[in-house]
Amino acid sequence: EVQLLESGGDLVQPGGSLRLSCAASGFSFGGYAINWVRQAPGKGLQWVSSISGSGATTYYADSVRGRFTISRDNSRNTLYLQMNSLRAEDTAFYYCAKGSRGYSNFYIDSWGQGTLVTVSS
Amino acid sequence: EIVLTQSPGTLSMSPGEAVTLSCGASQSVASGFLAWYQQKPGQAPRLLIYGASSRATGIPDRFSGSGSGTDFTLTISTLEPEDSAVYYCQQYGSSPFTFGGGTKVEIK
């Protein structure tokens, strides 16, 4: 069974930094792209970033490019999202979501339960 | 960036009725790389449909997807009470892999 467990969500001040982690199990981690998708409370889904199975290719939404960095450690079956220069509009639940294949044109076939990031002074 | 527009915003239907949800794209979605997800309150989303028309594992056959290019549809043939949820489309043909704004389905 695929399991994705996010951690690292917290209350942080505007301009601050935070690193999210996603521990994966139940599948061959390095063979699949992984995504971060966020959802502000009461709002819709917003794709944030994706990384290929090898880690060689990354993708970002314009709203986070240059501030967020996605990475993965395939030896630890763990995905990361380093978030810098945080803004109030980054407040959301952040979901780790497994892609259907290792690279290009992957849909999301499994989701974690999310971790809450709150950016406020 | 491909903008996905879902309609209607909210739908209120009775059990047993057929429901049609629309997802329109601002540009053609390559090779029908469009997925549909269901999200119930307090839960993570769940994959329903991928490749515009392929049902995900374990999804009841009352859910079906169709469409190509810029116009896509999710149909629930016979609405069940447990189908009360928000439904999202997402294109995964080109980055950024955008989501639609969602359609909320309410059960009368």
Interface residues (C-beta under 8 A of the other chain):
Chain A: N35 V37 G44 L45 Q46 W47 S50 Y59 Y60 A61 D62 Y95 S100 N105 F106 Y107 I108 D109 S110 W111 G112 Q113 G114
Chain B: E1 A30 S31 F33 A35 Y37 Q39 A44 P45 R46 L47 Y50 G51 A56 V86 Y88 Q90 Y92 G93 S95 P96 F97 T98 F99 G100 G101 G102
